[in-house]
Amino acid sequence: MPDKHSLSREAFKEKVKLSNLTHFLGFGFGTGLAPFAPGTFGSLAALPIILLLQFHPWWSYLIVTTLAVSYGVIICQRVADDLGVHDHPAIVWDEIAGMLITFIAIPLTPLTLLLGFVLFRFFDIVKPFPIRFIDKKVEGGLGIMLDDVIAGIFAAVALRFLLPLI
């Protein structure tokens, strides 16, 4: 499969179908189509989900997160196949799942939401070991998802350590 930058803008527009549920989810409800920083916009798309889930039992948050991750492998694979490009920047379902992981068992306040968002984006962009290794070595939908899952875990751990200080 070609790399993430080998699809022309015109070809990309022809292949994107937000009326297709898999595309709608894979492109983060359309946020991945932002003209710049699609990963950041995809991460922001997770915030309303996180905020809505705070009104439900803790186990429902875990179920939604588990479904987002497990179905995310399929969603990301199908969208990548439809585009003919592995891990196109517009595929941001992985960011949504990573953000959900970031906030597992974290009390939500404006400050924790901001810190969690910044920490997740930091780990997703910088890709410290083993995130970069996985990003480069693991193929398909699993590869698209796994680096963001680990970035979410790193952000959750960092946020958990910061909680007593805030």
C-alpha positions as CSV (number, residue, x, y, z in Angstrom):
1,M,0.0,0.0,0.0
2,P,1.4,3.4,-0.9
3,D,2.6,5.8,1.9
4,K,0.4,8.3,3.5
5,H,1.3,11.2,1.2
6,S,1.0,9.5,-2.2
7,L,-2.7,10.2,-2.8
8,S,-3.5,13.4,-4.7
9,R,-6.0,15.8,-3.2
10,E,-8.5,15.2,-6.1
11,A,-8.2,11.4,-5.8
12,F,-8.6,11.7,-2.0
13,K,-11.8,13.7,-2.4
14,E,-13.2,11.2,-4.8
15,K,-12.6,8.3,-2.4
16,V,-14.0,9.9,0.8
17,K,-17.7,9.1,1.4
18,L,-18.9,10.4,4.7
19,S,-22.3,8.8,4.0
20,N,-20.4,5.5,4.5
21,L,-20.5,4.8,8.2
22,T,-17.0,3.3,8.2
23,H,-15.6,6.5,6.6
24,F,-17.7,8.7,8.9
25,L,-16.2,7.0,11.9
26,G,-12.7,6.5,10.4
27,F,-12.5,10.2,9.6
28,G,-13.6,11.1,13.1
29,F,-17.1,12.3,12.3
30,G,-15.5,14.5,9.6
31,T,-12.8,16.1,11.8
32,G,-10.0,14.2,10.0
33,L,-10.8,16.2,6.9
34,A,-9.6,19.4,8.6
35,P,-7.2,21.2,6.2
36,F,-4.4,21.2,8.9
37,A,-3.7,19.2,12.1
38,P,-6.3,16.5,11.5
39,G,-5.0,14.4,14.4
40,T,-5.5,17.3,16.7
41,F,-9.1,17.8,15.4
42,G,-9.7,14.1,15.7
43,S,-8.5,14.2,19.3
44,L,-10.8,17.1,20.0
45,A,-13.7,15.0,18.6
46,A,-13.3,12.6,21.5
47,L,-14.0,15.2,24.1
48,P,-17.8,15.3,23.8
49,I,-17.8,11.5,24.0
50,I,-15.6,11.6,27.1
51,L,-17.8,14.3,28.7
52,L,-21.1,12.4,27.9
53,L,-19.7,9.2,29.4
54,Q,-19.0,10.8,32.7
55,F,-22.7,10.6,33.4
56,H,-22.7,6.8,33.0
57,P,-21.3,4.1,35.2
58,W,-17.6,3.6,35.0
59,W,-18.0,0.2,33.3
60,S,-19.8,1.8,30.4
61,Y,-16.8,4.0,29.8
62,L,-14.6,0.8,29.7
63,I,-17.1,-0.9,27.3
64,V,-17.2,2.1,24.9
65,T,-13.4,2.4,25.0
66,T,-12.9,-1.4,24.4
67,L,-15.3,-1.2,21.5
68,A,-13.6,1.9,20.1
69,V,-10.3,0.1,20.1
70,S,-11.4,-3.3,18.9
71,Y,-13.7,-2.0,16.1
72,G,-11.1,0.7,15.4
73,V,-8.7,-1.9,14.0
74,I,-11.4,-2.9,11.5
75,I,-12.5,0.7,10.8
76,C,-9.0,2.0,10.2
77,Q,-8.1,-1.0,8.0
78,R,-11.2,-0.6,5.8
79,V,-10.7,3.1,5.4
80,A,-7.0,2.6,4.6
81,D,-8.0,0.0,2.0
82,D,-10.7,2.2,0.5
83,L,-8.1,5.1,0.2
84,G,-5.3,2.7,-0.9
85,V,-3.1,4.5,1.6
86,H,-1.8,3.1,4.9
87,D,-2.5,5.4,7.8
88,H,-3.6,8.5,5.9
89,P,-3.5,11.6,8.2
90,A,-7.3,12.0,7.7
91,I,-7.9,8.6,9.5
92,V,-8.4,9.8,13.1
93,W,-10.5,7.1,14.7
94,D,-7.2,6.0,16.3
95,E,-6.9,9.4,18.0
96,I,-10.4,9.2,19.3
97,A,-9.7,5.7,20.8
98,G,-6.4,7.0,22.3
99,M,-8.1,9.9,23.9
100,L,-10.7,7.6,25.5
101,I,-7.8,5.5,26.9
102,T,-6.2,8.7,28.3
103,F,-9.1,9.5,30.5
104,I,-9.9,6.0,31.9
105,A,-10.5,6.5,35.7
106,I,-9.5,10.2,35.5
107,P,-11.7,12.7,37.3
108,L,-12.8,15.2,34.7
109,T,-12.2,18.9,35.3
110,P,-11.3,21.5,32.8
111,L,-7.6,21.2,33.9
112,T,-7.5,17.4,33.6
113,L,-9.2,17.6,30.2
114,L,-6.6,20.1,29.0
115,L,-3.7,18.2,30.5
116,G,-4.9,14.9,29.1
117,F,-5.4,16.3,25.7
118,V,-1.9,17.9,25.7
119,L,-0.3,14.8,27.0
120,F,-2.0,12.6,24.4
121,R,-1.0,14.9,21.6
122,F,2.5,15.1,22.9
123,F,3.0,11.3,23.0
124,D,1.1,10.9,19.6
125,I,3.4,13.4,17.9
126,V,6.7,12.8,19.5
127,K,6.3,9.0,19.5
128,P,8.8,7.9,22.1
129,F,9.8,4.2,22.2
130,P,8.0,1.9,21.6
131,I,5.4,4.1,19.8
132,R,7.6,5.0,16.9
133,F,8.8,1.4,16.5
134,I,5.2,0.1,16.4
135,D,4.2,2.9,14.0
136,K,6.8,1.9,11.6
137,K,6.7,-1.9,12.0
138,V,3.1,-2.9,12.5
139,E,1.0,-3.0,9.4
140,G,-2.7,-2.6,8.7
141,G,-5.5,-1.5,11.0
142,L,-3.7,-2.9,14.0
143,G,-0.7,-0.7,13.2
144,I,-2.8,2.4,12.7
145,M,-4.5,1.8,16.1
146,L,-1.7,0.5,18.2
147,D,0.6,3.5,18.3
148,D,-2.3,5.7,19.5
149,V,-3.4,3.1,22.0
150,I,0.1,3.2,23.5
151,A,0.2,7.0,23.4
152,G,-3.1,6.9,25.3
153,I,-1.7,4.6,27.9
154,F,1.4,6.8,28.3
155,A,-0.8,9.9,28.6
156,A,-3.1,8.2,31.1
157,V,-0.1,7.2,33.3
158,A,1.5,10.6,33.1
159,L,-1.9,12.2,33.9
160,R,-2.4,9.9,36.9
161,F,1.0,10.9,38.2
162,L,0.2,14.6,37.8
163,L,-3.2,14.4,39.6
164,P,-1.8,14.8,43.1
165,L,-0.1,18.0,42.0
166,I,-3.1,19.7,40.5
